[in-house]
Amino acid sequence: MDLTDIASSDISWHTMHVDKLSRAKQKNQKAAVLWLTGLSASGKSTIASMLERRLHSNGSHTYVLDGDNVRFGLNRDLGFSDRDRVENIRRVAEVARLMVDAGLLVIVSFISPFRVDRDAARELFDETEFIEVFVETPIAECVRRDPKGLYARALRGEIKNFTGLDSPYEVPESPEIRLDTVGHSVEKTVERVEVWLKERGFLND
């Protein structure tokens, strides 16, 4: 545990008797975070929701951290400036780490546009615990879908700092899983993720 950047020097890490491995073993699974990143309207939340439903129905212990939902509570004080986006991801990564420590399979669905922030999140986890999932949907398709009307508003100038338009999205260089959603059903896309997890022993028997 790195305490070099902790604000107070008057605290120390307390080691618990029950560890992460024990909690995950009790659930008959391997704990991990699946970090879904991609443009707005790429399909992240839809994939995350269906994936959790399928994993849950098969006995896995899961939780979804959704970008919009988290902003109703934990991150309600943050806007969409570059600085706030960085803090948004930092907080969610820390929450995901706690949930992985609890032995859960955590599904994070955040645009998380900056590569450095995703890399910083990865650093919080053991090597095999962070699974970057790039939901690779071209911006033209995202604009066409536009389920919340956000692209239309951004193109009219009503929303500033919109990822993919006037704020950059940095494509993952080496994601563990790459999902092309164009021409593929949500069911088939989710099945790909399930197969990947099963082949690597993350799911219970």
HELIX and SHEET records of a PDB file:
HELIX    1   1 LYS A   20  GLN A   26  1                                   7    
HELIX    2   2 LYS A   44  SER A   57  1                                  14    
HELIX    3   3 GLY A   67  VAL A   70  1                                   4    
HELIX    4   4 ASP A   82  ASP A  101  1                                  20    
HELIX    5   5 ARG A  115  ARG A  122  1                                   8    
HELIX    6   6 ILE A  139  ARG A  145  1                                   7    
HELIX    7   7 LEU A  150  LEU A  155  1                                   6    
HELIX    8   8 VAL A  186  GLU A  199  1                                  14    
SHEET    1   A 5 THR A  62  ASP A  66  0                                        
SHEET    2   A 5 LEU A 105  SER A 109  1                                        
SHEET    3   A 5 ALA A  32  THR A  37  1                                        
SHEET    4   A 5 PHE A 130  GLU A 136  1                                        
SHEET    5   A 5 ILE A 177  ASP A 180  1                                        
END                                                                             
